[in-house]
Amino acid sequence: DHFLLGLFAAPATLGAYSVAARLAQLLWMPCSAILPVLFNRVAAADDDAERQDLLERIHRLLFWGTTAAGVATGLIAPWLVLFLLGEQYADAVLPLLIMLPGVVIWTSKRVTTKYFGGTGRPDVSSATQGVGSAVAIAAYAVLIPLYGALGGAIASTIAYIVASGAGAWFYRKLTGRPLSARFAARWSDVSWARSRLVAAARRRADKATA
């Protein structure tokens, strides 16, 4: 995407796209922190039912948490860009808004592929990534020359959605689990997450005072 923008767009357009992408991808910070731990827990689980229950719970928490953060970011995007970067980056606002849905949905793919890797199926993770990459390359090639930074943002969102859809399809095919198992929000998930955070805080406090 950056390479094609460099070929077909002005430096200012490339700068606006880069800023939008970096701001949108800040929503992945919780995922980046949690997913290595999730992978280890999935790999170490005793049976598939335990793996699926854990994966689906974490998926629901991260997906809906990222959705809430994405909605909040979208609502304040014009002021956020101007406050953080100044008026010269105002052109980054619309690409940012276009990228946000794709970034939110990509969270699903990132979580789901940890199940494939943790159960010894990295080939499925690679296939999911391959689908997304193929769509991205084609979409970038068509949309960036036509629409510049907006085309890059649209192409990114399309690729994120397609790759996440592929991940969902593979997960359903391998596990037989319904879509609702990963997407139906539950208050019990919030209680579960709160109890884990409280337990982790207590362990840190105990270590600090030991």
PyMOL commands that set and color helices and strands:
alter all, ss='L'
color gray80, all
select helices_A, chain A and resi 2-8+11-44+48-85+87-118+122-147+149-175+180-183+187-209
alter helices_A, ss='H'
color red, helices_A
deselect
rebuild
show_as cartoon
